Every structure is written in C-alpha cells, then in structure tokens.
Amino acid sequence: MIRDRDVTFRCDLAHPLAGLSTVVLYRTAVPHTHLEGTGNALARMEEVRLAVSVSGSDNLLVMVWLRGLHAIDPFEAQLADRFPNLKVSDRTVFLHSRKRMGRLLDATGRATGLVPFSLPQV
C-alpha cells in the first residue's frame, strides 16, 4: 500500500511553536467543473493544511494555518486573486486546539496524552 501510495505518512508539528497561531476552516463553493483543479492548486499552497471536496452547496472544505489573525485578510485576498471561481461561504477561526489526531495538546501545541480512536459498538 505504501509503494502504491494508497497510504501515506505524515509528521505533525506543534503549530503554535512554529509561529502558526491561527487555524481557519473555510467552507467554500466552486463550480463542479473547477473543483478538482482548484482543490489541487489549493493543496499545494504553503498555508493549506487540508483541501477536500465534500457534498452539498459548499463543496470544498479548506483548512489553513496562519501566522495570526492579521494574516486572514491577506490570505483571503490571495484566494480571491488566484481563484476567481471560489466563493467563501463561511469561515471558522480556531485560536487553540485541545486535541488533534487523537493526541491531547497543551497550550503550546505539544502532545501530552492520547485519546485512542475506537469503533462504535454495534
């Protein structure tokens, strides 16, 4: 699976310690004919941590890590410039995350514990 790239590994980091204190989740809409190209281009941007197509009128979900609240407007201006077909429908700003990928985080973003994933009992 690794050889065929069906599975990839990632290394996470304490984003506050890297100077990336602000996480923004964008719900966006793109015409279907531009969805794949826009998603691929967004995924290659340095700030973008996640770009996935989803069902519904807001068909593209984008998560970015930014250097602070002051970086939101310039980032959104860059989106408008590069992706004229992209419409930001909603945004959620996260200033601190207590858990990511099953890891409990301290105020600096370092892992301090684990909350194991489990399947629901059927």
C-alpha positions in Angstrom: 0.0 0.0 0.0 2.9 2.4 0.7 4.6 1.6 -2.6 1.3 2.2 -4.5 0.7 5.4 -2.5 -2.6 4.1 -1.1 -1.3 5.0 2.3 1.0 8.0 3.1 2.5 9.0 6.4 2.6 12.5 7.9 4.6 14.2 10.5 2.7 16.7 12.6 4.1 19.6 14.5 3.2 22.0 17.3 1.9 24.8 15.1 1.9 27.5 17.8 5.7 26.8 18.3 6.2 27.2 14.5 4.6 30.6 14.6 1.3 29.4 13.2 -1.0 30.6 15.9 -4.3 30.8 13.9 -6.2 28.0 12.2 -9.0 28.9 9.8 -11.5 26.5 8.4 -13.2 27.7 5.2 -16.4 26.4 3.7 -16.3 27.3 0.1 -18.2 26.8 -3.2 -16.6 26.1 -6.6 -18.4 25.2 -9.8 -18.0 21.5 -10.3 -16.0 21.9 -13.5 -13.3 23.8 -11.4 -13.5 21.7 -8.3 -10.6 19.3 -9.0 -8.2 21.9 -10.4 -9.0 24.4 -7.6 -8.6 21.7 -4.9 -5.3 20.5 -6.3 -3.9 24.1 -6.5 -5.1 24.9 -3.0 -3.5 21.8 -1.6 -0.1 22.9 -3.0 -0.3 26.3 -1.1 2.0 26.6 1.9 -0.7 27.7 4.3 -3.2 25.0 3.3 -3.3 22.0 5.7 -6.4 20.4 4.2 -8.4 20.8 1.0 -11.1 18.2 0.4 -14.3 18.1 -1.7 -17.5 17.5 0.2 -21.1 17.1 -0.7 -23.5 20.0 -0.6 -23.6 23.5 -1.9 -20.3 24.3 -0.1 -18.4 21.6 -1.9 -14.8 22.4 -0.9 -13.5 22.5 2.7 -10.2 24.2 3.2 -8.2 24.4 6.5 -5.2 26.8 6.7 -2.6 27.6 9.3 -1.7 31.2 9.5 0.7 33.4 11.5 -2.0 35.3 13.3 -5.4 37.0 12.9 -3.7 39.7 10.9 -2.9 37.2 8.2 -6.5 36.3 7.5 -7.3 39.3 5.2 -4.2 39.0 3.1 -4.8 35.2 2.7 -8.4 35.8 1.6 -7.3 38.4 -0.9 -4.8 35.9 -2.3 -7.7 33.4 -2.6 -9.8 35.9 -4.5 -6.9 36.8 -6.8 -5.9 33.2 -7.6 -9.3 31.6 -7.6 -12.0 33.9 -9.0 -14.5 31.0 -9.2 -14.1 30.2 -5.4 -16.7 31.7 -3.1 -16.0 31.7 0.6 -19.4 30.9 2.3 -18.2 30.7 5.9 -15.1 30.7 8.0 -14.3 29.4 11.5 -11.3 30.7 13.3 -9.5 28.5 15.9 -7.1 30.1 18.3 -6.4 26.9 20.3 -6.9 23.2 19.8 -7.0 20.9 22.8 -6.8 17.7 20.6 -5.6 16.8 17.1 -5.5 13.3 15.5 -6.2 11.6 18.8 -3.5 13.5 20.7 -4.2 15.8 23.7 -2.3 19.1 23.3 -1.0 21.6 25.8 -1.1 25.4 25.3 2.0 25.2 23.1 0.5 22.6 20.8 2.7 19.7 22.1 1.2 16.3 22.6 0.6 15.4 26.3 -1.6 12.4 26.0 -3.5 10.1 23.8 -7.2 9.5 23.3 -7.3 6.3 21.3 -9.7 6.0 18.3 -12.3 3.3 18.7 -15.1 2.0 16.5 -18.6 2.3 17.9 -20.1 -0.9 19.4 -22.7 -2.3 17.1 
